[in-house]
């Protein structure tokens, strides 16, 4: 499987060639399971299109598409610079990149946003993004869970979104997880509309 081809549409939403290149680098670092597992290890928290083999990939593509559509609306998109839009799209591409851990675990890792942030920070030299871009990217990924900040033991693990960028990324992820929003996919995991 050509991972860059799998994400061709989503990468093409991004305008800046440096950020596109960084996406291609990160795609290579994703674990194989990312392209195979369901979006929800229990099946409770995502719509039908995000369940079954490839569900996490489809959920990710849905979140990116929702962001792309919202950012194309001038009443929403004009609030962000081109760079901010690109980095939020990139953040959504990788927000659940390590959802089941560095090595696939049975259930979702509650700290998966922090695992992805560490992967990005550990590979920042390869990404060739500016420090402020890495910080922005990590900030939107680490808060994408919204108000769900406590782990299964009730311990506060994650930060809530505070900035408009963090809130936007969380909103797109949240919308992509709603059972009432159905997005059609073809047999190649591409959105058909």
C-alpha positions, 0 to 999 in steps of 0.5 A, a space after each residue: 500500500 502506498 500510504 501517500 496515495 491513501 492520503 493524496 486527497 487530504 494532502 492536496 487540501 494543504 497549500 504549503 509544500 513544506 507542510 505537505 512534505 512533513 505530512 508525507 514524512 509522518 505518514 511513513 512513521 504511522 504504525 501499520 495498524 492505523 490503516 487496519 483497525 476500527 476507530 473505536 475499539 468498543 464500537 460505541 463511540 463512532 458511526 458505522 463508516 468508522 467501524 470495521 477494518 480501516 475504520 480509523 483511517 476513514 474516521 481520520 479522512 472524515 475529520 479532515 474533510 469536515 475541516 476542509 469544508 468548514 474552512 472553505 466557508 468564508 465566514 469560518 475560514 477567514 478567521 485563520 491564516 493559510 498556514 493555520 489552516 494547513 497546520 490544523 488539517 495536518 493535525 487532524 490527519 495525525 490526531 489519532 495516529 497512535 490511537 492504539 499505542 506505539 505498538 498495537 494494544 487491544 484498546 484505545 490508549 487514553 494518552 494517545 494524543 500525547 504519544 503522537 505529540 512525542 512522536 512529532 517532537 522526536 522527529 521534528 528535525 526530519 519534518 523540517 518545520 519551524 519550531 512555532 509550527 511544531 508547537 502549533 501542531 502539537 497543541 492542536 493534537 494534544 487537546 483534540 479530545 475536548 472535555 474528555 481529559 480523564 483516564 479510566 482511573 479518573 486521573 486528569 491526563 489531557 488538557 482541554 482546548 483553549 485556543 480557537 485552533 484547538 477548539 476547531 480541531 476538536 470540533 472536527 474530530 467530534 463531528 467525525 465521531 457523531 453517529 448521526 453524520 454519515 459520510 459515504 466511502 468507496 471500497 478504497 476508503 475514499 469519500 465519494 461526495 
